[in-house]
């Protein structure tokens, strides 16, 4: 009877040790796999930013810089369309000047007193419209202004700033209502727009 008890205890102990070792091995394999995936993405984003900075530093033409910025954002983030609005000569309106497709309708137009423009002037960060919709500033917008953002599926707005001056607005659209930019994507867009602003 004591031999049976010893064998049963030994068996449970052996099974427990095997289970523990196999769990640790699986954990280490999964950890390394996940680390490789995220580190690879981070390296790719860093390389993209370096390449964009290098391209921008070679060019003094605004058209080339904005075109490169629009393409980099679209290709890196995987969004449907990217628009860049620049102010008119009077500085009272921002019109679409560049986009990912030359055939796009350039129907975006923001007055200088538009709450989105005012928000971008006052803040050094960009804004996600999903969050902006909960603010008093959004609620103060005219229905036509809200409709313009909605019909184009605008998800994100970033300012191109020169000091305290807003010299342009980057609009990122996506027809998928579920598409929400993650922190890394927002950070990358901010870095890209900062590099473009400096140029």
N, C-alpha and C positions, 0 to 999 in steps of 0.2 A: 504494500500500500504506500509506504514512504517513497519507494522507487518511482511509482506512478506519479505521485505528487511532485517529485523532483523533476521528472520528465515533462510534466505539464507546465510547471513554472519555467523550466528552461525553454520550452517551445514558445511560450508567450513572450519571454524575454528576447529570444532570437527574432521573432516576428516584429516586436516593437523596435528593435535595433535596425532591422532591415527596412522597416517603414520609415524610420527617422532618417536613415542614410539616403534612401531614395527620394524622400521629400527635400532634403538639403541639396541633392544633385539637381533635381528638377528646378528648384528655386534659383540656383546659381545659373543654370542654362537660360531660364526665362529672363533673369536680371541682365545677363550679358546681351541677350537678343534685344531687349527693350532699350538698353543703353546704346547699342549700336544704331538702332533706328533713329532715336532722338538726337544723338550726337551727329549722325550723318545729315539729318535735316538742318541742324544748327550750322554745320560746316557749309552746307550748300547755300544757306541764306547769307552767311558771312562772305562767301565767295561772290555771290550775286551783288552784294553791296559794294565789295571791293571793285568788281568789274564796272559797276555803274559809276562809282566815284572816278575811276580811271577814264572812262569814256567822257564824262562830264568835264573833267579837267582838261581834256584835249580840245574841247569845243568852246567857242565863245558865242555861238549862235543859239539864241533862245529857242528857235524852232527845233533844232536838233536835240537840245537838252530836254525839252518837254516831251518830244516824241519818244526819246529813250526812256524817260521816266514812266510814261504811260505804258510802254511795252513791258518794262521790267515789272511794274506792279501787276499787270494783267497776267504775265507768265508765271510770276512767283506765287502770287496769292491764288490764282485760278478763278478769278471773278469774270463775270460776263463782259462788262464794259467799264472803261475808265474815261472820265472827262476832265479837262482842265479849263476852268473859267478864268479869264483875265479881265481886269477893269477896262472900260472904255476910256477915251481921252479925258472926258470930263470927270471920270472917277465916280460917277453916280450909279453905274450898273456894272455887273460882271456877266460876261457872255461866254458861252462855250467857244473855245478857240482851238482846242486839240481833243482828239478822242482816239480810241483804239481802232476805229474804222472811219475812213474818210467819207463813207456813204451815210453815216449816222446823221439823223436830224439834229441840228444844233439848237434845240428849242429851250435849253436851260437859260434862264435869265434871272439874275438876282439883283434887286435894288440894293444900294449900299446900306440902307436902313433895315434890310431883311434880318430877322432874328438869328438866322444861321450865320450870316456874315458878321453881325455884331458879336456873336458868341466866339467865333474864330478870332476876331480882333482882340477880344478881352482875354482869351486863354491861350496858353502856349501848347495846349494839347489838342488833339483832334476829337471828333465826336462821332459816336455811333448813333444813328437816328432812332434806333430802338430805345435807347436811353433818353435821348433828347425829347422824344414824344411825351415824356412824363413831366417835362418842365413847364413853367409858366411862360417862358419865352416861346416854346412851340405853340402853346395854346393861344398866344397873342398873334400868331401868324394869320394872314388872310387865307380863306379856304382855297383860293386859286394857287397860293404859294405851297400849301400842303399838297394839293392835287398834283402840282408839278413834280414834287419829290416822289409821291406815290406812283404816278403813272410811269416814271422812269425806273422804279424799283431801287431808289437810292438807299444805300445801307450805311454809308460812311462818308464823312466829309473831313478833309484835312486842309489846313491852311498853308500857303506858301508865304512865309513872312520874311521881310527885310527889316530887322529891328522890330519896331512896333507897327510897321505898315504891313497890311495884308496885300500882297502883290498878286495873289492868285488863290484859287480854290480847286482842290482835287476832289472829284466826286466818284465814288466807287459804287457800281450798281450790280445787282444780281437778282434774277427773277425768282430765285428760290427764297421763299419767306423764312425758311429754316436756317439759311446761311447766316451765321454770325461769326465775325472774325474773332479768332482766339488771340490771346495776349501776344504771342510771338509775331503773328501777322500784323497786329496793330503797331507793335514796336518796329517791325521792319518798314512799314509804310511811313511811320514817323521819321525814321532814319533816312529813307529815300527822299522824302519831301524836304528834310533839312539840308541834305546834300544839294538838291536842286535849287533850294532857296539861296544857298551860299553862292552857287554858280551864277 
